[in-house]
């Protein structure tokens, strides 16, 4: 009996794969990709914010390090 169900099961699996493939293509068609100009602007913004945050964190770290060194009397 299991042999009789094998072709049906294979068809069902193939149908699921085809359905998934069609669904995936449909979802990719809905994606709105940014223009080159938008992508450039966003990249510049991310790099600038990252650099500024790095500088800010470094300044806070140096300030706290100096403060703790002053309190503890270390060199």
PQR file with spaces between the fields and no chain letter, atoms N, CA, C, O and H, PARSE charges and radii, in Angstrom:
ATOM       1  N    UNK     1       0.806   -1.188    0.000 -0.4000 1.5000
ATOM       2  CA   UNK     1       0.000    0.000    0.000 -0.0000 2.0000
ATOM       3  C    UNK     1       0.853    1.256    0.000  0.5500 1.7000
ATOM       4  O    UNK     1       0.487    2.261   -0.609 -0.5500 1.4000
ATOM       5  N    UNK     2       1.983    1.201    0.678 -0.4000 1.5000
ATOM       6  CA   UNK     2       2.844    2.374    0.741 -0.0000 2.0000
ATOM       7  C    UNK     2       3.367    2.722   -0.649  0.5500 1.7000
ATOM       8  O    UNK     2       3.609    3.889   -0.956 -0.5500 1.4000
ATOM       9  H    UNK     2       2.280    0.384    1.173  0.4000 1.0000
ATOM      10  N    UNK     3       3.538    1.703   -1.482 -0.4000 1.5000
ATOM      11  CA   UNK     3       4.033    1.949   -2.826 -0.0000 2.0000
ATOM      12  C    UNK     3       3.007    2.714   -3.663  0.5500 1.7000
ATOM      13  O    UNK     3       3.387    3.503   -4.528 -0.5500 1.4000
ATOM      14  H    UNK     3       3.341    0.755   -1.232  0.4000 1.0000
ATOM      15  N    UNK     4       1.743    2.498   -3.425 -0.4000 1.5000
ATOM      16  CA   UNK     4       0.689    3.178   -4.178 -0.0000 2.0000
ATOM      17  C    UNK     4       0.630    4.665   -3.828  0.5500 1.7000
ATOM      18  O    UNK     4       0.270    5.481   -4.677 -0.5500 1.4000
ATOM      19  H    UNK     4       1.434    1.857   -2.722  0.4000 1.0000
ATOM      20  N    UNK     5       0.972    5.022   -2.614 -0.4000 1.5000
ATOM      21  CA   UNK     5       0.925    6.408   -2.169 -0.0000 2.0000
ATOM      22  C    UNK     5       2.182    7.192   -2.556  0.5500 1.7000
ATOM      23  O    UNK     5       2.176    8.423   -2.510 -0.5500 1.4000
ATOM      24  H    UNK     5       1.265    4.359   -1.925  0.4000 1.0000
ATOM      25  N    UNK     6       3.238    6.509   -2.928 -0.4000 1.5000
ATOM      26  CA   UNK     6       4.504    7.170   -3.232 -0.0000 2.0000
ATOM      27  C    UNK     6       4.389    8.170   -4.389  0.5500 1.7000
ATOM      28  O    UNK     6       4.888    9.287   -4.250 -0.5500 1.4000
ATOM      29  H    UNK     6       3.243    5.510   -2.965  0.4000 1.0000
ATOM      30  N    UNK     7       3.763    7.833   -5.516 -0.4000 1.5000
ATOM      31  CA   UNK     7       3.654    8.821   -6.595 -0.0000 2.0000
ATOM      32  C    UNK     7       2.828   10.042   -6.196  0.5500 1.7000
ATOM      33  O    UNK     7       3.135   11.166   -6.594 -0.5500 1.4000
ATOM      34  H    UNK     7       3.358    6.926   -5.628  0.4000 1.0000
ATOM      35  N    UNK     8       1.786    9.816   -5.413 -0.4000 1.5000
ATOM      36  CA   UNK     8       0.957   10.946   -4.971 -0.0000 2.0000
ATOM      37  C    UNK     8       1.752   11.854   -4.037  0.5500 1.7000
ATOM      38  O    UNK     8       1.665   13.080   -4.114 -0.5500 1.4000
ATOM      39  H    UNK     8       1.536    8.903   -5.089  0.4000 1.0000
ATOM      40  N    UNK     9       2.521   11.235   -3.164 -0.4000 1.5000
ATOM      41  CA   UNK     9       3.339   12.017   -2.226 -0.0000 2.0000
ATOM      42  C    UNK     9       4.390   12.827   -2.980  0.5500 1.7000
ATOM      43  O    UNK     9       4.639   13.983   -2.638 -0.5500 1.4000
ATOM      44  H    UNK     9       2.592   10.240   -3.101  0.4000 1.0000
ATOM      45  N    UNK    10       5.004   12.241   -3.991 -0.4000 1.5000
ATOM      46  CA   UNK    10       6.009   12.942   -4.788 -0.0000 2.0000
ATOM      47  C    UNK    10       5.375   14.125   -5.517  0.5500 1.7000
ATOM      48  O    UNK    10       5.977   15.196   -5.598 -0.5500 1.4000
ATOM      49  H    UNK    10       4.802   11.302   -4.269  0.4000 1.0000
ATOM      50  N    UNK    11       4.168   13.941   -6.047 -0.4000 1.5000
ATOM      51  CA   UNK    11       3.466   15.031   -6.732 -0.0000 2.0000
ATOM      52  C    UNK    11       3.138   16.152   -5.753  0.5500 1.7000
ATOM      53  O    UNK    11       3.246   17.335   -6.077 -0.5500 1.4000
ATOM      54  H    UNK    11       3.679   13.071   -5.981  0.4000 1.0000
ATOM      55  N    UNK    12       2.734   15.755   -4.548 -0.4000 1.5000
ATOM      56  CA   UNK    12       2.385   16.745   -3.531 -0.0000 2.0000
ATOM      57  C    UNK    12       3.613   17.563   -3.125  0.5500 1.7000
ATOM      58  O    UNK    12       3.533   18.783   -2.978 -0.5500 1.4000
ATOM      59  H    UNK    12       2.645   14.794   -4.284  0.4000 1.0000
ATOM      60  N    UNK    13       4.760   16.878   -2.945 -0.4000 1.5000
ATOM      61  CA   UNK    13       5.997   17.580   -2.583 -0.0000 2.0000
ATOM      62  C    UNK    13       6.429   18.522   -3.701  0.5500 1.7000
ATOM      63  O    UNK    13       6.867   19.643   -3.441 -0.5500 1.4000
ATOM      64  H    UNK    13       4.826   15.887   -3.065  0.4000 1.0000
ATOM      65  N    UNK    14       6.305   18.064   -4.940 -0.4000 1.5000
ATOM      66  CA   UNK    14       6.673   18.900   -6.075 -0.0000 2.0000
ATOM      67  C    UNK    14       5.755   20.111   -6.156  0.5500 1.7000
ATOM      68  O    UNK    14       6.200   21.216   -6.470 -0.5500 1.4000
ATOM      69  H    UNK    14       5.949   17.154   -5.151  0.4000 1.0000
ATOM      70  N    UNK    15       4.479   19.902   -5.872 -0.4000 1.5000
ATOM      71  CA   UNK    15       3.513   20.995   -5.893 -0.0000 2.0000
ATOM      72  C    UNK    15       3.851   22.024   -4.818  0.5500 1.7000
ATOM      73  O    UNK    15       3.749   23.228   -5.055 -0.5500 1.4000
ATOM      74  H    UNK    15       4.118   19.005   -5.617  0.4000 1.0000
ATOM      75  N    UNK    16       4.258   21.547   -3.625 -0.4000 1.5000
ATOM      76  CA   UNK    16       4.641   22.461   -2.547 -0.0000 2.0000
ATOM      77  C    UNK    16       5.866   23.273   -2.931  0.5500 1.7000
ATOM      78  O    UNK    16       5.927   24.471   -2.658 -0.5500 1.4000
ATOM      79  H    UNK    16       4.341   20.569   -3.433  0.4000 1.0000
ATOM      80  N    UNK    17       6.851   22.626   -3.568 -0.4000 1.5000
ATOM      81  CA   UNK    17       8.064   23.332   -3.992 -0.0000 2.0000
ATOM      82  C    UNK    17       7.732   24.378   -5.054  0.5500 1.7000
ATOM      83  O    UNK    17       8.256   25.491   -5.018 -0.5500 1.4000
ATOM      84  H    UNK    17       6.801   21.652   -3.790  0.4000 1.0000
ATOM      85  N    UNK    18       6.867   24.022   -5.993 -0.4000 1.5000
ATOM      86  CA   UNK    18       6.460   24.954   -7.036 -0.0000 2.0000
ATOM      87  C    UNK    18       5.695   26.124   -6.427  0.5500 1.7000
ATOM      88  O    UNK    18       5.898   27.276   -6.813 -0.5500 1.4000
ATOM      89  H    UNK    18       6.441   23.118   -6.022  0.4000 1.0000
ATOM      90  N    UNK    19       4.824   25.827   -5.482 -0.4000 1.5000
ATOM      91  CA   UNK    19       4.050   26.865   -4.811 -0.0000 2.0000
ATOM      92  C    UNK    19       4.975   27.803   -4.047  0.5500 1.7000
ATOM      93  O    UNK    19       4.804   29.022   -4.087 -0.5500 1.4000
ATOM      94  H    UNK    19       4.659   24.892   -5.168  0.4000 1.0000
ATOM      95  N    UNK    20       5.952   27.233   -3.351 -0.4000 1.5000
ATOM      96  CA   UNK    20       6.911   28.049   -2.612 -0.0000 2.0000
ATOM      97  C    UNK    20       7.698   28.931   -3.564  0.5500 1.7000
ATOM      98  O    UNK    20       7.908   30.112   -3.288 -0.5500 1.4000
ATOM      99  H    UNK    20       6.090   26.243   -3.319  0.4000 1.0000
ATOM     100  N    UNK    21       8.132   28.370   -4.674 -0.4000 1.5000
ATOM     101  CA   UNK    21       8.905   29.117   -5.662 -0.0000 2.0000
ATOM     102  C    UNK    21       8.093   30.285   -6.217  0.5500 1.7000
ATOM     103  O    UNK    21       8.601   31.400   -6.335 -0.5500 1.4000
ATOM     104  H    UNK    21       7.962   27.411   -4.898  0.4000 1.0000
ATOM     105  N    UNK    22       6.858   30.031   -6.549 -0.4000 1.5000
ATOM     106  CA   UNK    22       5.995   31.094   -7.078 -0.0000 2.0000
ATOM     107  C    UNK    22       5.759   32.164   -6.019  0.5500 1.7000
ATOM     108  O    UNK    22       5.761   33.357   -6.323 -0.5500 1.4000
ATOM     109  H    UNK    22       6.446   29.126   -6.453  0.4000 1.0000
ATOM     110  N    UNK    23       5.556   31.737   -4.786 -0.4000 1.5000
ATOM     111  CA   UNK    23       5.341   32.676   -3.689 -0.0000 2.0000
ATOM     112  C    UNK    23       6.582   33.535   -3.463  0.5500 1.7000
ATOM     113  O    UNK    23       6.480   34.741   -3.235 -0.5500 1.4000
ATOM     114  H    UNK    23       5.555   30.767   -4.540  0.4000 1.0000
ATOM     115  N    UNK    24       7.741   32.909   -3.527 -0.4000 1.5000
ATOM     116  CA   UNK    24       8.997   33.630   -3.342 -0.0000 2.0000
ATOM     117  C    UNK    24       9.196   34.675   -4.437  0.5500 1.7000
ATOM     118  O    UNK    24       9.578   35.810   -4.151 -0.5500 1.4000
ATOM     119  H    UNK    24       7.824   31.930   -3.713  0.4000 1.0000
ATOM     120  N    UNK    25       8.941   34.304   -5.671 -0.4000 1.5000
ATOM     121  CA   UNK    25       9.054   35.251   -6.784 -0.0000 2.0000
ATOM     122  C    UNK    25       8.077   36.409   -6.617  0.5500 1.7000
ATOM     123  O    UNK    25       8.404   37.558   -6.913 -0.5500 1.4000
ATOM     124  H    UNK    25       8.631   33.382   -5.904  0.4000 1.0000
ATOM     125  N    UNK    26       6.887   36.098   -6.146 -0.4000 1.5000
ATOM     126  CA   UNK    26       5.877   37.129   -5.925 -0.0000 2.0000
ATOM     127  C    UNK    26       6.336   38.114   -4.857  0.5500 1.7000
ATOM     128  O    UNK    26       6.163   39.324   -5.008 -0.5500 1.4000
ATOM     129  H    UNK    26       6.621   35.164   -5.905  0.4000 1.0000
ATOM     130  N    UNK    27       6.915   37.604   -3.785 -0.4000 1.5000
ATOM     131  CA   UNK    27       7.393   38.477   -2.708 -0.0000 2.0000
ATOM     132  C    UNK    27       8.569   39.335   -3.169  0.5500 1.7000
ATOM     133  O    UNK    27       8.646   40.514   -2.823 -0.5500 1.4000
ATOM     134  H    UNK    27       7.055   36.621   -3.662  0.4000 1.0000
ATOM     135  N    UNK    28       9.480   38.759   -3.943 -0.4000 1.5000
ATOM     136  CA   UNK    28      10.616   39.530   -4.456 -0.0000 2.0000
ATOM     137  C    UNK    28      10.156   40.641   -5.395  0.5500 1.7000
ATOM     138  O    UNK    28      10.793   41.691   -5.477 -0.5500 1.4000
ATOM     139  H    UNK    28       9.418   37.802   -4.224  0.4000 1.0000
ATOM     140  N    UNK    29       9.066   40.416   -6.092 -0.4000 1.5000
ATOM     141  CA   UNK    29       8.542   41.439   -6.998 -0.0000 2.0000
ATOM     142  C    UNK    29       7.999   42.638   -6.224  0.5500 1.7000
ATOM     143  O    UNK    29       7.908   43.736   -6.773 -0.5500 1.4000
ATOM     144  H    UNK    29       8.547   39.563   -6.026  0.4000 1.0000
ATOM     145  N    UNK    30       7.636   42.440   -4.952 -0.4000 1.5000
ATOM     146  CA   UNK    30       7.095   43.519   -4.130 -0.0000 2.0000
ATOM     147  C    UNK    30       8.172   44.412   -3.523  0.5500 1.7000
ATOM     148  O    UNK    30       7.869   45.491   -3.014 -0.5500 1.4000
ATOM     149  H    UNK    30       7.710   41.549   -4.506  0.4000 1.0000
ATOM     150  N    UNK    31       9.418   43.972   -3.572 -0.4000 1.5000
ATOM     151  CA   UNK    31      10.512   44.739   -2.966 -0.0000 2.0000
ATOM     152  C    UNK    31      10.743   46.022   -3.748  0.5500 1.7000
ATOM     153  O    UNK    31      10.820   46.016   -4.976 -0.5500 1.4000
ATOM     154  H    UNK    31       9.665   43.095   -3.985  0.4000 1.0000
ATOM     155  N    UNK    32      10.853   47.117   -3.016 -0.4000 1.5000
ATOM     156  CA   UNK    32      11.178   48.404   -3.637 -0.0000 2.0000
ATOM     157  C    UNK    32      12.631   48.705   -3.295  0.5500 1.7000
ATOM     158  O    UNK    32      12.951   49.046   -2.156 -0.5500 1.4000
ATOM     159  H    UNK    32      10.791   47.123   -2.018  0.4000 1.0000
ATOM     160  N    UNK    33      13.498   48.578   -4.275 -0.4000 1.5000
ATOM     161  CA   UNK    33      14.922   48.797   -4.054 -0.0000 2.0000
ATOM     162  C    UNK    33      15.216   50.293   -4.086  0.5500 1.7000
ATOM     163  O    UNK    33      14.640   51.015   -4.899 -0.5500 1.4000
ATOM     164  H    UNK    33      13.238   48.301   -5.200  0.4000 1.0000
ATOM     165  N    UNK    34      16.114   50.772   -3.206 -0.4000 1.5000
ATOM     166  CA   UNK    34      16.442   52.201   -3.203 -0.0000 2.0000
ATOM     167  C    UNK    34      17.236   52.580   -4.453  0.5500 1.7000
ATOM     168  O    UNK    34      17.944   51.764   -5.043 -0.5500 1.4000
ATOM     169  H    UNK    34      16.583   50.184   -2.546  0.4000 1.0000
ATOM     170  N    UNK    35      17.089   53.844   -4.828 -0.4000 1.5000
ATOM     171  CA   UNK    35      17.860   54.312   -5.978 -0.0000 2.0000
ATOM     172  C    UNK    35      19.323   54.468   -5.560  0.5500 1.7000
ATOM     173  O    UNK    35      19.647   54.457   -4.372 -0.5500 1.4000
ATOM     174  H    UNK    35      16.514   54.507   -4.348  0.4000 1.0000
ATOM     175  N    UNK    36      20.187   54.612   -6.543 -0.4000 1.5000
ATOM     176  CA   UNK    36      21.615   54.750   -6.261 -0.0000 2.0000
ATOM     177  C    UNK    36      21.872   56.004   -5.421  0.5500 1.7000
ATOM     178  O    UNK    36      22.709   55.990   -4.518 -0.5500 1.4000
ATOM     179  H    UNK    36      19.924   54.621   -7.508  0.4000 1.0000
ATOM     180  N    UNK    37      21.153   57.082   -5.720 -0.4000 1.5000
ATOM     181  CA   UNK    37      21.315   58.338   -4.982 -0.0000 2.0000
ATOM     182  C    UNK    37      20.886   58.167   -3.524  0.5500 1.7000
ATOM     183  O    UNK    37      21.585   58.613   -2.614 -0.5500 1.4000
ATOM     184  H    UNK    37      20.473   57.093   -6.454  0.4000 1.0000
ATOM     185  N    UNK    38      19.741   57.522   -3.302 -0.4000 1.5000
ATOM     186  CA   UNK    38      19.268   57.278   -1.936 -0.0000 2.0000
ATOM     187  C    UNK    38      20.242   56.389   -1.170  0.5500 1.7000
ATOM     188  O    UNK    38      20.541   56.643   -0.003 -0.5500 1.4000
ATOM     189  H    UNK    38      19.173   57.159   -4.041  0.4000 1.0000
ATOM     190  N    UNK    39      20.726   55.362   -1.822 -0.4000 1.5000
ATOM     191  CA   UNK    39      21.659   54.446   -1.191 -0.0000 2.0000
ATOM     192  C    UNK    39      22.948   55.158   -0.794  0.5500 1.7000
ATOM     193  O    UNK    39      23.488   54.912    0.284 -0.5500 1.4000
ATOM     194  H    UNK    39      20.483   55.155   -2.770  0.4000 1.0000
ATOM     195  N    UNK    40      23.440   56.039   -1.661 -0.4000 1.5000
ATOM     196  CA   UNK    40      24.653   56.805   -1.365 -0.0000 2.0000
ATOM     197  C    UNK    40      24.428   57.715   -0.161  0.5500 1.7000
ATOM     198  O    UNK    40      25.267   57.771    0.738 -0.5500 1.4000
ATOM     199  H    UNK    40      23.000   56.239   -2.536  0.4000 1.0000
ATOM     200  N    UNK    41      23.312   58.421   -0.138 -0.4000 1.5000
ATOM     201  CA   UNK    41      23.002   59.324    0.980 -0.0000 2.0000
ATOM     202  C    UNK    41      22.886   58.553    2.294  0.5500 1.7000
ATOM     203  O    UNK    41      23.403   58.990    3.322 -0.5500 1.4000
ATOM     204  H    UNK    41      22.630   58.375   -0.868  0.4000 1.0000
ATOM     205  N    UNK    42      22.220   57.428    2.259 -0.4000 1.5000
ATOM     206  CA   UNK    42      22.035   56.640    3.469 -0.0000 2.0000
ATOM     207  C    UNK    42      23.362   56.059    3.962  0.5500 1.7000
ATOM     208  O    UNK    42      23.604   55.990    5.167 -0.5500 1.4000
ATOM     209  H    UNK    42      21.800   57.073    1.424  0.4000 1.0000
ATOM     210  N    UNK    43      24.209   55.648    3.038 -0.4000 1.5000
ATOM     211  CA   UNK    43      25.515   55.112    3.407 -0.0000 2.0000
ATOM     212  C    UNK    43      26.371   56.184    4.061  0.5500 1.7000
ATOM     213  O    UNK    43      27.027   55.926    5.070 -0.5500 1.4000
ATOM     214  H    UNK    43      24.012   55.704    2.060  0.4000 1.0000
ATOM     215  N    UNK    44      26.369   57.389    3.494 -0.4000 1.5000
ATOM     216  CA   UNK    44      27.129   58.500    4.062 -0.0000 2.0000
ATOM     217  C    UNK    44      26.604   58.825    5.460  0.5500 1.7000
ATOM     218  O    UNK    44      27.391   59.071    6.375 -0.5500 1.4000
ATOM     219  H    UNK    44      25.836   57.599    2.675  0.4000 1.0000
ATOM     220  N    UNK    45      25.289   58.829    5.630 -0.4000 1.5000
ATOM     221  CA   UNK    45      24.698   59.109    6.941 -0.0000 2.0000
ATOM     222  C    UNK    45      25.117   58.063    7.971  0.5500 1.7000
ATOM     223  O    UNK    45      25.454   58.417    9.101 -0.5500 1.4000
ATOM     224  H    UNK    45      24.650   58.629    4.887  0.4000 1.0000
ATOM     225  N    UNK    46      25.103   56.805    7.606 -0.4000 1.5000
ATOM     226  CA   UNK    46      25.488   55.736    8.533 -0.0000 2.0000
ATOM     227  C    UNK    46      26.958   55.859    8.916  0.5500 1.7000
ATOM     228  O    UNK    46      27.304   55.701   10.087 -0.5500 1.4000
ATOM     229  H    UNK    46      24.830   56.518    6.688  0.4000 1.0000
ATOM     230  N    UNK    47      27.828   56.138    7.947 -0.4000 1.5000
ATOM     231  CA   UNK    47      29.254   56.279    8.238 -0.0000 2.0000
ATOM     232  C    UNK    47      29.493   57.478    9.151  0.5500 1.7000
ATOM     233  O    UNK    47      30.267   57.375   10.103 -0.5500 1.4000
ATOM     234  H    UNK    47      27.547   56.267    6.996  0.4000 1.0000
ATOM     235  N    UNK    48      28.847   58.607    8.884 -0.4000 1.5000
ATOM     236  CA   UNK    48      29.018   59.812    9.717 -0.0000 2.0000
ATOM     237  C    UNK    48      28.543   59.567   11.145  0.5500 1.7000
ATOM     238  O    UNK    48      29.238   59.917   12.099 -0.5500 1.4000
ATOM     239  H    UNK    48      28.218   58.691    8.111  0.4000 1.0000
ATOM     240  N    UNK    49      27.382   58.978   11.295 -0.4000 1.5000
ATOM     241  CA   UNK    49      26.862   58.707   12.638 -0.0000 2.0000
ATOM     242  C    UNK    49      27.767   57.719   13.372  0.5500 1.7000
ATOM     243  O    UNK    49      27.996   57.866   14.573 -0.5500 1.4000
ATOM     244  H    UNK    49      26.818   58.694   10.520  0.4000 1.0000
ATOM     245  N    UNK    50      28.277   56.723   12.670 -0.4000 1.5000
ATOM     246  CA   UNK    50      29.170   55.747   13.293 -0.0000 2.0000
ATOM     247  C    UNK    50      30.453   56.408   13.787  0.5500 1.7000
ATOM     248  O    UNK    50      30.913   56.122   14.892 -0.5500 1.4000
ATOM     249  H    UNK    50      28.091   56.603   11.695  0.4000 1.0000
ATOM     250  N    UNK    51      31.034   57.294   12.970 -0.4000 1.5000
ATOM     251  CA   UNK    51      32.256   57.992   13.363 -0.0000 2.0000
ATOM     252  C    UNK    51      31.980   58.898   14.567  0.5500 1.7000
ATOM     253  O    UNK    51      32.756   58.915   15.522 -0.5500 1.4000
ATOM     254  H    UNK    51      30.660   57.527   12.072  0.4000 1.0000
ATOM     255  N    UNK    52      30.880   59.648   14.521 -0.4000 1.5000
ATOM     256  CA   UNK    52      30.539   60.534   15.633 -0.0000 2.0000
ATOM     257  C    UNK    52      30.285   59.748   16.927  0.5500 1.7000
ATOM     258  O    UNK    52      30.713   60.171   18.000 -0.5500 1.4000
ATOM     259  H    UNK    52      30.249   59.635   13.745  0.4000 1.0000
ATOM     260  N    UNK    53      29.607   58.633   16.831 -0.4000 1.5000
ATOM     261  CA   UNK    53      29.362   57.816   18.020 -0.0000 2.0000
ATOM     262  C    UNK    53      30.668   57.236   18.558  0.5500 1.7000
ATOM     263  O    UNK    53      30.851   57.139   19.771 -0.5500 1.4000
ATOM     264  H    UNK    53      29.259   58.289   15.959  0.4000 1.0000
ATOM     265  N    UNK    54      31.564   56.856   17.672 -0.4000 1.5000
ATOM     266  CA   UNK    54      32.872   56.348   18.096 -0.0000 2.0000
ATOM     267  C    UNK    54      33.656   57.412   18.849  0.5500 1.7000
ATOM     268  O    UNK    54      34.270   57.127   19.877 -0.5500 1.4000
ATOM     269  H    UNK    54      31.415   56.935   16.687  0.4000 1.0000
ATOM     270  N    UNK    55      33.635   58.651   18.331 -0.4000 1.5000
ATOM     271  CA   UNK    55      34.328   59.753   18.996 -0.0000 2.0000
ATOM     272  C    UNK    55      33.685   60.025   20.353  0.5500 1.7000
ATOM     273  O    UNK    55      34.391   60.202   21.346 -0.5500 1.4000
ATOM     274  H    UNK    55      33.137   58.882   17.496  0.4000 1.0000
ATOM     275  N    UNK    56      32.356   60.059   20.406 -0.4000 1.5000
ATOM     276  CA   UNK    56      31.654   60.321   21.658 -0.0000 2.0000
ATOM     277  C    UNK    56      31.962   59.246   22.704  0.5500 1.7000
ATOM     278  O    UNK    56      32.240   59.568   23.860 -0.5500 1.4000
ATOM     279  H    UNK    56      31.783   59.915   19.599  0.4000 1.0000
ATOM     280  N    UNK    57      31.915   58.010   22.317 -0.4000 1.5000
ATOM     281  CA   UNK    57      32.211   56.922   23.251 -0.0000 2.0000
ATOM     282  C    UNK    57      33.659   56.993   23.721  0.5500 1.7000
ATOM     283  O    UNK    57      33.936   56.748   24.895 -0.5500 1.4000
ATOM     284  H    UNK    57      31.690   57.748   21.378  0.4000 1.0000
ATOM     285  N    UNK    58      34.584   57.324   22.826 -0.4000 1.5000
ATOM     286  CA   UNK    58      35.993   57.463   23.214 -0.0000 2.0000
ATOM     287  C    UNK    58      36.180   58.582   24.224  0.5500 1.7000
ATOM     288  O    UNK    58      36.914   58.422   25.199 -0.5500 1.4000
ATOM     289  H    UNK    58      34.359   57.524   21.872  0.4000 1.0000
ATOM     290  N    UNK    59      35.519   59.725   23.999 -0.4000 1.5000
ATOM     291  CA   UNK    59      35.630   60.844   24.933 -0.0000 2.0000
ATOM     292  C    UNK    59      35.052   60.479   26.305  0.5500 1.7000
ATOM     293  O    UNK    59      35.647   60.802   27.333 -0.5500 1.4000
ATOM     294  H    UNK    59      34.923   59.856   23.207  0.4000 1.0000
ATOM     295  N    UNK    60      33.916   59.820   26.324 -0.4000 1.5000
ATOM     296  CA   UNK    60      33.323   59.390   27.590 -0.0000 2.0000
ATOM     297  C    UNK    60      34.256   58.407   28.301  0.5500 1.7000
ATOM     298  O    UNK    60      34.444   58.495   29.514 -0.5500 1.4000
ATOM     299  H    UNK    60      33.433   59.557   25.489  0.4000 1.0000
ATOM     300  N    UNK    61      34.831   57.486   27.556 -0.4000 1.5000
ATOM     301  CA   UNK    61      35.743   56.494   28.130 -0.0000 2.0000
ATOM     302  C    UNK    61      36.977   57.171   28.724  0.5500 1.7000
ATOM     303  O    UNK    61      37.389   56.847   29.838 -0.5500 1.4000
ATOM     304  H    UNK    61      34.678   57.414   26.570  0.4000 1.0000
ATOM     305  N    UNK    62      37.567   58.116   27.979 -0.4000 1.5000
ATOM     306  CA   UNK    62      38.747   58.823   28.497 -0.0000 2.0000
ATOM     307  C    UNK    62      38.389   59.642   29.736  0.5500 1.7000
ATOM     308  O    UNK    62      39.152   59.676   30.702 -0.5500 1.4000
ATOM     309  H    UNK    62      37.232   58.379   27.074  0.4000 1.0000
ATOM     310  N    UNK    63      37.231   60.299   29.707 -0.4000 1.5000
ATOM     311  CA   UNK    63      36.802   61.096   30.856 -0.0000 2.0000
ATOM     312  C    UNK    63      36.585   60.245   32.093  0.5500 1.7000
ATOM     313  O    UNK    63      37.030   60.600   33.184 -0.5500 1.4000
ATOM     314  H    UNK    63      36.612   60.271   28.923  0.4000 1.0000
ATOM     315  N    UNK    64      35.898   59.118   31.922 -0.4000 1.5000
ATOM     316  CA   UNK    64      35.681   58.220   33.053 -0.0000 2.0000
ATOM     317  C    UNK    64      36.995   57.621   33.544  0.5500 1.7000
ATOM     318  O    UNK    64      37.205   57.473   34.748 -0.5500 1.4000
ATOM     319  H    UNK    64      35.537   58.830   31.035  0.4000 1.0000
ATOM     320  N    UNK    65      37.867   57.283   32.619 -0.4000 1.5000
ATOM     321  CA   UNK    65      39.179   56.750   32.998 -0.0000 2.0000
ATOM     322  C    UNK    65      39.979   57.760   33.804  0.5500 1.7000
ATOM     323  O    UNK    65      40.596   57.411   34.810 -0.5500 1.4000
ATOM     324  H    UNK    65      37.696   57.403   31.641  0.4000 1.0000
ATOM     325  N    UNK    66      39.971   59.010   33.363 -0.4000 1.5000
ATOM     326  CA   UNK    66      40.674   60.075   34.085 -0.0000 2.0000
ATOM     327  C    UNK    66      40.045   60.283   35.455  0.5500 1.7000
ATOM     328  O    UNK    66      40.761   60.426   36.446 -0.5500 1.4000
ATOM     329  H    UNK    66      39.470   59.294   32.545  0.4000 1.0000
ATOM     330  N    UNK    67      38.728   60.301   35.527 -0.4000 1.5000
ATOM     331  CA   UNK    67      38.035   60.500   36.790 -0.0000 2.0000
ATOM     332  C    UNK    67      38.314   59.382   37.774  0.5500 1.7000
ATOM     333  O    UNK    67      38.574   59.646   38.948 -0.5500 1.4000
ATOM     334  H    UNK    67      38.146   60.185   34.722  0.4000 1.0000
ATOM     335  N    UNK    68      38.266   58.155   37.326 -0.4000 1.5000
ATOM     336  CA   UNK    68      38.517   57.016   38.215 -0.0000 2.0000
ATOM     337  C    UNK    68      39.979   57.015   38.664  0.5500 1.7000
ATOM     338  O    UNK    68      40.268   56.706   39.820 -0.5500 1.4000
ATOM     339  H    UNK    68      38.055   57.940   36.372  0.4000 1.0000
ATOM     340  N    UNK    69      40.897   57.357   37.766 -0.4000 1.5000
ATOM     341  CA   UNK    69      42.311   57.428   38.122 -0.0000 2.0000
ATOM     342  C    UNK    69      42.531   58.519   39.175  0.5500 1.7000
ATOM     343  O    UNK    69      43.311   58.331   40.109 -0.5500 1.4000
ATOM     344  H    UNK    69      40.662   57.607   36.827  0.4000 1.0000
ATOM     345  N    UNK    70      41.851   59.645   39.029 -0.4000 1.5000
ATOM     346  CA   UNK    70      41.982   60.739   39.987 -0.0000 2.0000
ATOM     347  C    UNK    70      41.446   60.337   41.361  0.5500 1.7000
ATOM     348  O    UNK    70      42.037   60.671   42.387 -0.5500 1.4000
ATOM     349  H    UNK    70      41.217   59.798   38.270  0.4000 1.0000
ATOM     350  N    UNK    71      40.326   59.620   41.373 -0.4000 1.5000
ATOM     351  CA   UNK    71      39.716   59.223   42.639 -0.0000 2.0000
ATOM     352  C    UNK    71      40.572   58.186   43.349  0.5500 1.7000
ATOM     353  O    UNK    71      40.773   58.271   44.560 -0.5500 1.4000
ATOM     354  H    UNK    71      39.846   59.348   40.539  0.4000 1.0000
ATOM     355  N    UNK    72      41.073   57.218   42.613 -0.4000 1.5000
ATOM     356  CA   UNK    72      41.830   56.124   43.227 -0.0000 2.0000
ATOM     357  C    UNK    72      43.286   56.490   43.457  0.5500 1.7000
ATOM     358  O    UNK    72      43.982   55.777   44.181 -0.5500 1.4000
ATOM     359  H    UNK    72      40.910   57.149   41.628  0.4000 1.0000
ATOM     360  N    UNK    73      43.766   57.560   42.875 -0.4000 1.5000
ATOM     361  CA   UNK    73      45.143   57.991   43.073 -0.0000 2.0000
ATOM     362  C    UNK    73      46.153   57.193   42.275  0.5500 1.7000
ATOM     363  O    UNK    73      47.345   57.218   42.580 -0.5500 1.4000
ATOM     364  H    UNK    73      43.201   58.139   42.287  0.4000 1.0000
ATOM     365  N    UNK    74      45.689   56.484   41.253 -0.4000 1.5000
ATOM     366  CA   UNK    74      46.610   55.685   40.432 -0.0000 2.0000
ATOM     367  C    UNK    74      47.294   56.553   39.385  0.5500 1.7000
ATOM     368  O    UNK    74      46.957   57.722   39.200 -0.5500 1.4000
ATOM     369  H    UNK    74      44.721   56.464   41.005  0.4000 1.0000
ATOM     370  N    UNK    75      48.254   55.952   38.710 -0.4000 1.5000
ATOM     371  CA   UNK    75      48.992   56.712   37.674 -0.0000 2.0000
ATOM     372  C    UNK    75      48.616   56.237   36.317  0.5500 1.7000
ATOM     373  O    UNK    75      49.125   56.749   35.321 -0.5500 1.4000
ATOM     374  H    UNK    75      48.527   55.002   38.860  0.4000 1.0000
